[in-house]
Amino acid sequence: MTIRFHRKQLAWAPLVLLATLILGLFVRPSGTALERIQARGELVVVTRPSLTTVYGDENGSTGMEYELAQGFAERLGVELRLLEADDLETVQKLLLAGKADFAAAGLVITEQRRQQLRLTTPYQKVDTLVMYRLGEPRPNALEDLDGKSVAVVSGSSNADLLEQARATQPELKLDVHTDTNVEQTLARVEEGEVDYALINSNDYAIHRGLFPDLAAGFTIGADQGLAWAFAPGNDGSLYQAAQRYLTQQNAIGATEQLAKRFYGHVERFDLYSARSFIRHLDDRLPDYTNAFRDAAESAGFDWRLLAAVAYQESLWDAGAISPTGVQGLMMLTNQTAREMGVTDRTDPAQSIHAGAAYLRKLHDRMPERIAEPDRTWLALAAYNVGFGHLEDARVLTQKQGGDPDRWQDVKQRLPLLAKPAYASQLRYGPARGGQAVAYVRHVRGYYDLLVWAENSERHRPTLVAAAE
C-alpha cells in the first residue's frame, strides 16, 4: 500500500513530534522497535517517488529503493507500506514526526544529515555531475560556473554542495534555481532557462535517454554514498537489523546486481538513437497507442513492452520493409503472418495484434518453471532468432554448467550459435545468436524509456492523451 503526502499537509508535524515525545515520558512501549514492527506485521517506509527510488511498471511498484526495502520487509516477515512525499524536506519531516520507520529516498550521506539522522552503511555510490546543453561550451571546473545560472533539487545534497562551493569561493557568483525533482532541473537546462544543473550520476543514467540533448560536464562530488535514514532516539534494533541486511546485500553482490538491472543496459544508448526515440515518441507512437493497449490486454502483456518491440523492429513505421522481406510495425515474416492469420502485414492493427499473439505463443512454450523476468527476455530472444535456435542455446548453456532458465546465462551462449566449432551440437543449425542478445538489450532499453516517459511530467500527458 502507498500513501502520498504533500508538504503543506505537514504544518502540524512539529506538534505531532512534541506530543509523541511527551506521551513517551508516560507510556513505555512494550518490546523493541523491531519487535513492535514484527508484531504489527508492517514496515512503514517514507520515500520520494522518482525513477531512481520507486515508480510503477507492468508488475506494480519497482525501483532501486523499492526493491531493497521490499527485500528487507520480506527478511523481517512483514508487509511493506510506502509513504510517498513530494520532496526531500517532506521526507525528513515525516520521518522525524514518527510517521515512518525509516526513509529510503536516495539520500546522499552528508555531514548535515549525519547530525540530524541515523544513517546506514551506503548501498550505492554516486557522483554529482554538472549538466549542460550540447552545443554550448562544456564546463570543466567550478570557475566555469561563475556568473551563470544553476538549477538544483531543493533540499538535496547537491544544493548543499553548491552552498559549500560558494562559501569556499566567495568570488563565485551564481544564480541558483531550486526545483522539487530532477526532471524539472534538467528541463530548465534543456529549455535554456538556466545554464547548468547539478544531478547525481544514477539520475543521469536513467534520464539521459529522456534528455538526449544534455550531457555531463564535470564531476563536482565523487563516490558519495546513498543510505537509509532513521530518526535518532529509538532503541536501535531496527537500525541494526537494516545495517545487517544492507551489509549482507553488499557482500553477496545483490545491490550491485540491482544497480545493473536498473542502470546498466540504458547507458548503451547512443545519442542519435535517443534523439530519434524521443522524437518518435511524440510524433509516431500516439497513432498506435490504443492498438498496443488493446493487443496487450488480449495477449496479457504490458502495452509498453509491445511498443518497445515494435520500435526495435520498425521505429513505429507501419510501412517498414526489411531487406529480407519482413514487413510492418512488428516486422512479421510471411510464415508468421500466415500462422497468425494476418492478411495485410502493413495494416498496423493486424501487425500489432499478430505480433503480440505470437510473442504470447513463444512465452507460453517456455517451461513453466522459468520465472519472470527471465521468461519474457527468453521469449523476446525467440521472437528474434527463432524458438528452435533459442533451445539450442539453452542446451549449450546447460552443457557448460550454466542455468538454461536464466537469461543472464543463456545470453552468454547465444553468440556461440554462429561459431563453426559448435555446429555439430546444434539441432536447429547455426544462427546469429549475438544479434538476439542485442535485440533483447535494445527492447529492454526502449521498454524502460517508455516506462520512465509515462512516469515523467514531460511525456505522460502525451501518452495518456493518446489513449483517451
N, C-alpha and C positions, 0 to 999 in steps of 0.2 A: 504494500500500500504506500502511496505517495501523497504527502500533504504539502501544499505550496504556501510560503509566507512572503509578504511584501514588507519593505522597510517601514512604511507608515503604520503597519499593524503592531510595531514593536515599541511604541511610545511608552507602553506600560512595563517594558522589560525590567527597568531598574527597580520598580516597586515589587514585581514578582520575585526578583532575586533577593530583595531585602526581606520580604515576607517568608521566603524559603529559609533564609539564614536564621531568622527569629524563631520560626517553627522548629528548626533543627535543634535549638537550645533546649526545647522542652520535650520533643518527641524523638526518641532514638530509634532509627530504622533497624529492623532485625536483619541479620546477616550482612555479608559484604555486598558491595555494589554488583559484583559478578553474580553472586548467588541470587540477588533480587531480580536481575535480568533473566536469569535462567528460570526463576520461579514464575515470572510473568510471561515467559515464552516469547519475548520480543526484544529485539535490539533496535534502538531508535538512532538513526544517523542523519545528521544535517549535511546537506551538500548544496552546491550551486550548479544547476544543470548546464552542461556545456559538452562539446564534442570530446573533451579530454577527461570528463568526470562521469556523467551519466546522461544518456539520451536513449531514444527509442528506435528499435529496428524490428525486423519481422517476428522476433521471438519475445518482444517486450522491451524491458529495460536492459541496457548494456552500457559499456564504457569501462575505462580502466579502474576508476574508483569504485564503480558499482560491482564489478566482478570481484575485486578484492574484499569489499565489505560483505558481499553475499557469501564468499568463501569463509569469512570469519564467523558470520552468523551460523552457517552450517556447522562449523567447528564447535560452536557453543551449543548447538542443538536447539536454536531458536529461529524465529522468523525475522526477516529484515523489514523495517519500516523506514521509509525515507521522508525527511522533511526537506522541501526544496525552497531555497532562498534566492532572491534576485541578484544579490551581490555579496561580496566577501564580508562587508561590515555587518550585514544582517546575519550571515552565518555565525560570526563570532558572538553577536548579541544573543542569538538563540541558544548557543552552547553555554554561555555564561549565565543565562536565565534558567538553566536546568531543563530546557525543553528537549535536549538530545543527549544521548550517552557520549557521543563524540562527533567530531566533524571530519568528513572525508571530502575535501573540496579542492584538491590540487594546491594545497598550501605549501608555499616555499618556506623552508626553515630560515628565519631571520632572528636577530638578537632581540628585537622588539617583541616578536611572538614568543620567544623563549621566556621573556619576563612576564608575559601575560597568561600563557597557556602551558600545558604539559605536552610536549611533542614527542612522537615516537621516533624510532630509528627510521632513516629515509628508505623508501621503497623504490625510488626512481631519482635519477639526476637529470637536471635540465640546465640549459644556458639561457641567458637573457640576450635577445637579438634586437638589433636596431633595423627596422624595416624601412624601405624606401621604394619609390616608383621606378620601374625600369625606364630608362631613357633620361633620368635625372642623374646628376653626379652621385657616385656611390660614396657614402660616408665611411671613413676608415678609423676615426678616433673621435673622442668627445669634443675636441676642438671644432670638428666639422659641424657640430650641432649649434654652435654659437650663433645667436640671432635668429634661430629657426623655431618653428612650432613643432611640438612633440606631443603625441597622444599616448596615454596610459590608462589602464583599468584602475578605477578608484579603489583604494584600499589594498592594492596588490603590492607584492614585494618590489615590482618594477617601479611603482610610484615612489617607494622608499629609496630605491637606487638612484632615481633622478634627484630626489631631495638631497641625498648624500653627495652626489656629484656637484650640485650647486653650492653645498656647504663647504666642500673642499676646494672648489674652484669658483669663488665669488664673482670673478670676472665673466663667468659663463652666463650669458643672457638667453633665457629660454621662455617661450610662450607655451605653457603646459595646458593641455586639454585632458579632462578625465571623462571616461565613459564607464558603463556598467559591465561591458563584456568585450572580449577580444574582437569579435566580429565588427562591432561598432568602431573600434580603434583602427582596424585595417581598412574599413570602408572610408574613413576620413582621409587616410593616405591615398587610397586609390582614386578618390574623387577630387583630390587636390585641396581639401580643406586644411590639411596640415602637411608638413614636410616629412615627418618621421613618426614611427610608433615603436614602442618597446613591448615585445611579447616574449613568451617562453618558447623554447625550441620545440617542445611537444605540440604546442598550439600551432607553430609554423608547419610542422609535419602534416597536420591534418588540414589546415586551412589553405595550404599552398595551391591545392587543386581548385579551390573556390576563388582564389585571388591570384591568378596566373601572371598578372602584370606587376606584382610586388616581389621583392627579393630581400634577402638578409644582407645588410652591410657589414657590420662587425659585431663582435660579442662584447657586451659590457659587464656581464657577470657569468662566470663559468662554474660548472659542477655544483649547482645548488640542489640540495636535497628536498624532495617532496615528502611530507609526513602527515599522519593523522594528528588531530589536536584534541586534547582532553581538558576539561575545566580543572583548575587546581583545587585542592582541598578535600577530594574524596579519599577513600582508603587505598586507592591504587591497584585494587585487584583486577579491575577491567583493563586498566592501562597495562599492567604487567602481562595479562593474557594476550593483549594486542601486540605487545612487544615480542612475545614468544612466537606468535603467529607470523608476523612480518619477517622476523629474523629467519624463521624456517622457510618461508616462501622465497626469500632472497637466496638462502643457502642451496635450495634444490633447483633454483633457476626458474621458478614459477612466475615471478614478477617480470623477469626478462622475457619469458615467452609471451606474457600478456602484452608487454610493450611491442614486441614484434608483431603480434596479432593486430594491434590497433594502429601501429605506426609504420611497420616495416615495409609492406608492399606499396604503400602510397607514395613513397619517396622515389619510386622508379618512373613516375610520370614525367615526361619531358614537357617543356614549356609550350611547344606547338600543340601537343595533344590536349593539354589542359585548357588552352585558349579555345581550341575548337570545341571541346566538350561544353564549356560554359556558354559559348555562342549557340550551339545546337540545343542546349538545354532550354534556352529561351525561344528560339525560332523554329525548332522542329518537333521537340518532344510534345508540346501541348496538342498537336494534331493527333497523337496516338495514345495519350494518357488513358482515356476511357477504355480503349481496346485492350491495353495492357492490364488494366484493373479487372475488366470482365474475364479475360483469359486466365488471369491469376486466380480469380475466385473459382473458376471451373476446374483448374488444374491443381489448386492447393499450394500455390507459390506466392511469395511476396511479389507484387507487381513491379517493384524496383529491380528485382533480380532479372525478371524477363526483359525489362527495359535495358538493363546493363548488357544482357546477351545480345539484344538487337543492336545496341550501339557498337559493340565489338564486331558484330557481323556486317553491319551496313551503314554505320553512322546515322541511323534513323532515316535512311534514304530508301523509300519504297520501290524505287526503280533500279536499285543497285544490281549489277550483274558482275560476277567474278570471271576471271579468265577460264575457270574450269566449268562454267555454266550454271553454277548455283545462283539463285535469284531471290529478290525481295528483302523485306526487313529482317527476316530470320534466316536468310540465305539457305533455303531448303534445296536439296538435290531433287532431281526428278523422281528418284526412287522413294525418298522420304515423303515427298509431296503426294505420290500415288498411295503410299502406305497410310497416310493420314487423311486421305480423301480431299486433297486440295485440287481445285480445278484451275485456279489462277494464282500462281506464286507471287505475282506482283500486286495482288489485292492485299492491302495492309491487314484487314481484319482476319482474312483467311490465313495469312502467313503467321500472324501473331498467335492465333488460337492453335494452329497446327504445330508451331514451334513449341508452345507451352505443353501441349499434349504429348509431343514426342519426348520432351525433357522429363515429363512425369513418367512416361513409359520406361525410360532409362533409369530413372530414380527408383522406380518400384522393382526393377530387375536386380538391384543390388541385394546382397544377402541381408536379411533382417537384422543381423547383429551389428551392422555398421551404423554408428550413431552420427548425429549431426554435430558439427557442420561438415564432417568428412564425407558423409553420404552425398551432399549436394556438390561438393568440389569434384568428387569422383564422377558423378553424373554429368557435370559440365565437361570434364575431360572426355567422356564417352561421346558427348554431343559433337565434339570437335574431331576426335580421332577414330571413333567407332567403338562399340561395346566390346567386340572381339579383341581388338588391339589393347584396350584397357585391361581386359582379363589376362592377356599375355604379360603385361607389365606387373599385374598383381601376382602372377605366378612367379615371375622373376624376383619380385620383392620377397616372397616367402622363401624361395630357394636361397637367397642371400642373407637370410636371417632377419629381414625387416618384417613389419606388420602390414599385411596386404589390405588391411581395413583402415589404415591411416594415410591421409593424403600426403602428409609430410614425408612418409617413407616411399609411397608409390611414385611421387613426382621425381624422386631421385633416380628411378629406374626407367621411367618413360623414355628419356633420350636414348637408352640402350636399344630400343626397337629399331633404330636406324643404323646400328653398327653391325657389319657383316659377321663379327665374331659371335654374335648371339642369334644369328639367323636360324640355326638348327634347333634352337629352343623355343621358337615362336610358332604356335599352332596356326595363327592367322597371318603370318608373313610379316615382312618389315613394314614400318610405318614411321611417320615423322612425329615421334612422341615428344620431342623437345618443343615442337610447336604447340602441342596440347598444354604443356606446362605454362608457356607464355600466355596462352588463351585464358586459362583459369585465372592466372595472376591479373590479367587485364580486366576480366569480368568482375573479379573481386574489387579491383580498384574503382571501376565505374559504379559498381553497386554501392560501395562506401560513399562515393561522391554524391550519389543520388540520395542516400540516407541522410548525409550531412546537409545537403541542399534543402531537403524537406524539413530539417530541424533548424534551418537558418532563417534569419529575418529577411535576407535579401531575396531568396528564391522560393521560399514556402508559399507566398501569395500566388506566384505563377503556377506552381504545381497544384495547389488547392483549387484555384480558379479553373484550371484546365479540366478538372474532374467534376465540376459542377454543371 
